[in-house]
Amino acid sequence: MKKFKIIFFGIFCSIIVFSNAIAIENKILFKVNNEIITSMDILTELKYLEIINKDLKQIPKKQAFEIVKRSLIREKIKEIKLNKILKELKIEDELLNNLLINYFKSINIKTISDFEKYFLSQNINPNIIKKKISIEVLWNQLIYSKFNQNIKIDKEAIKKEISSNVKKKEFLLSEILFSINENEKLDNKIILLEKEIKDKGFSQTALSYSISDTANKGGKLGWVSETIMSPRIKKIVKKIKIGNYTKPIVVPGGFLILKIDEIKEVENKSDLNAEMNKIVQDKTNEQLNQFSTIYFNKLKKNIVINEL
């Protein structure tokens, strides 16, 4: 296996070196069950991940290769499951277009024409990106249909908290969700992650080691209100200063490290129902993300991954 990794890393480096060439030989590198991943897939995914996370450009090529490979394998596993239950991996054009514009607004995408022109200028087929987003949407729909009955939210407790607090805190968070293999020790994994965070930063460490869907974005979660946090996580986060991160927290699906990038205090909305609905939705999404991680890991155990 070590020999295989050296060979494929060599191929990956060659792809990078010759990415501006007129033609690149397209080789099959991996098989995920019967789904193939080619050298062109690797190159396209690298370009795509560099667009959504600039930190990837700072990562050594060997490490970048592992990140790209993991991202593609993760997508293939989801695609394999979806193909078993759906006739085609397609969502409505209007929904897809709105999602694409919203997802890429940070790179000044305002219309579908902007989206297509931009990715063509990056030598990426826009249809590949459309498929990626479609797979994520359909995967989320699958997770909701399977687990929405398992979601537990105490609406009365939420209403009480909203009513009793004039102001609330919101945290700009990043995460690293990790698990340990049978041959790993938790203490050793924590030492490794802490060293990586110290040497390379939280974002690059999330890219390399997080098993969450946020990994490709450097673990960025965005603004999270204290009202949607579990009492245990809220208590831990409130003790952390800006720029610092928590010790690993045991959560469904593994261990979670949270970094606080910024904190702000905001007033609770006067519309109690609107505020409550938002919190319920956020808590629902949080639980669904946990179910998604657990379900994905279960599926992965039955997938055969071959390096060719």
N, C-alpha and C positions, 0 to 999 in steps of 0.2 A: 504493500500500500504506500509506503514511503517513496518507493521508486516511481509509482504512478503519480504521486503528488509533484515530484520533481519534474516529470515529463510534462504534466499539464500546466504547471507554473511556467515552464519554458514556452509552451504554446501561447499562454496568456501574454507573456512579455513580448513575444513575436507579434501578436495581434496589436498590442499597443504601439510597437515600433512602426508597423506597416499599416496603421489605420488610415493613413492618408494615401495609400497606394490605390491605383485604379481598381484592382481586383484582389480579393483576399480569398484564399482557399477555405471553403467552409467545411469544417470537419465535425463529426459527431463526437462529443467529449463525454457525455453522460447519458444514462437512461434512467428515468424515474418510472418504474414499471415499464410500460411500453412507450412512454413519452420521451422524446429526445431533447437534449440541450446541445446546441452547436457552438462552434467558435464565434459565429456571427451573433448568436444570442448573447454570448458573454460580452462581446463588444458593445452591443446595443444597450444591454442592462447597465454596463459601466457608465456609458454616456448619460443614461436616464438618471441613475442614482447620483451622479455628479451634478445634475441639474437641480434635483430636489434637496441635495445636501452637499454644499461646497466643501465641507470638511473631508469628504472622501478623497479629494485631490491631494490632501496632505498625508494620506496614509501610504505606507510602503506598498509596492505592487503585489507582493506575495500576500499581504494581509487583505488588500483590496480584492484580489482574486477570490479569497475565501468568502468575503462579504457578498460579492456578486453571485458566486455559486450558491450560497445559502439562500439568497433572495429568490433566485430562479427555481430552486428546488422547492422552496416553500410555495411559490405560485403554482408549480406543476402539481403538487399534492392537492391543493385546493381545486385545481382544474379537473383532476382525475375524479375526485368525489362529485363535483358538480355535473360532470358528463354522465355519471351513472344515474342521475335523477332528473336531468333536464334534456330536452330534445336539442336545444341550442343555447349557447352562452350569449344571450342577447337581452338587453333592456331597452326600454322605449327611448327613441332618439332625443326627445325633448328633455327627459330626465338626464340622460347621459351628457348632453350638451351643457346643461346647467351645472352638472357636477364637474365637468372638465374646466369650465370657466372659473368656477369657485375654487377648485383645487389648485389651479395654476395662476391665480390672480397676483401672487407675489412676484411673478416674472412678467407682469403687465399684460397678461392674456385677458382680453375683454370680450372677444367674440370667437366663434368656432373658426372663422377665417384666420384670426390671429394665432389660434392654437395650431392649426395645420401648417401655416407659414413658418411658425417658430420651429416646430419639430422637423420639418423638411430642411430648414436651414442648418439643423444639427445632424443631418443625415440619419434621421430616425423616422421610420414610417409611422405617421400619426395613427394608423389602424392598430399598430402594436400597443400604443398607449391606451387607445380606446378599449382594447381587449383587457388590458391590465385593470383598468378602473371597473369594467363590467364584471370581471371575476370577483373583485373585492365587494362590489354591491351585492352580487348574487350569493357570495359566501355569507355576508352579513344577514341577508334574508333567510338563508338556511339556518344559521345559528338562532335567529329570532324564532323561526317556526319550531325548532327543536326544544328550545329552552325557555321561551317566554313564560311558560306555566311555573317555572322554578324561581322566577324573580320574586324577591321578598322586599317590600318597601313599607315602612311604617309611616303612613301619611299623617296620622295624628301627631306623631313626634315631630315631623317636618313643620306642620302648621304651628305647633307650639313654639318651635325654635324661631320661626319667622316672626311670630307675634311678639316674642320676648326680646328680640334684638333689633335695635334701630339701625345698627351698622354691622357689617360682616367683613371678614378678610377674604381676599382672593390671592392665590399663590400661582406664580408662573413656574411651572414644574417641568422637569425632565426626569425620565425613568430609565432604569436598567432592570429588566426582568430576566432572571437567570435560573437555571436548574442545574443539578449535579448528576453526573452519570454514575453508574454502579462502581466504577473504579476511581471515582473522585471523592475527596474529603471536603466537606463544607469549609472548614477553616482554611485549607489551602486555596480553594477557589476565591474566598474573600480576600486573602492576601494578594492573590494575582490581580483581582479587579482593582483593589486599592492602589496597587503599584501602577497599573495601567492608567487609572484616573490621574494619579500624580504626575506621571511622565507624559501622557498624551492628551489629557483632558477628558471630561465626562462625555462629551459628544462622540469623540472617536471611540471611546470604550464601549458606548452603547451600540455604535455601528458594528463593532467587532464581536460583542459578546451577548447583547440582549436578544432574547427570543420573542420579544413583543413585536407587533406589527409597526410600532413606532421606531424600531431600530434604524430603518432606512433614513429617517429624519433626525438621526442623532439622539433619539429618545425623547424628543420634544412633545410634551403633552398639551402645552398651551396653558391658559388661565383656568384654574380649578378653584371653585368656591369651597370654603370650609363647610358649607351646609350639605355638600354631597359626600363628604368624607365620612368614613366610619369613625366612631368615637376613638377607637384605638389608633388609627392612622392620623387623625386630627391632633391627638395628644402628642404624638411623636413629631409631626411636622411643625407644630407651634413652638417646639423647643429648638428648632434649627434656624440658624441665622442665614441671611442672604449669601449665596455663594457656596454654602456648605451642603452636605448630603447626609442622609440617614444611614444608620446601620441596616443591614438586610432585614427586611420584614417578611415574615412567613405569610404568604397569600396563596389562594387556590392557583395551582399551576406552577408554583416555584417560590422564588425569593425576590423581593422587590427593594430596590434602592431608589430613593427619591432625592433629587437635587432641587433646591430652591434658587431660582434665578432672579426673582423679584417678588415683592409683596405690596399689595395695595388694599386700602380700606374703602369700601363703597357702601352707600346707603341702600337698605332694603327697599324694593319697589313698593309703592303704595298699593298696587294691585295685587292683593294676596293670592288670588287664584292664578294669575299669570306667573308669579314668582314660584308658587308651589308646583305648577305644571312643569316649569323649567327644571326645578330640582329633581322632580320625579323622573323626568326624561334623562337627566344627567346620571342619576343613580342607576336607572335601567341600563344605560349604555355601559356604565362601569361594570355591572354584573355580567352583561352579555360579553364584554371583552374577556372576562375571566373564564366564562364558559367556552368561548372561542379558543382560548389558549389550551384549555384542558382537552377539548374535543380534537383539536389539531394534533396535539401530541399523541393522542390515542390512535388517530388515523396513521400517523407517521410510522408507528411501530409495525404496521402491516404493509408498508411500502418497501419495495426493493430498489435500492439505488446502486447502479453500477457505473464505474468509471471505465470507459472503453479504451 
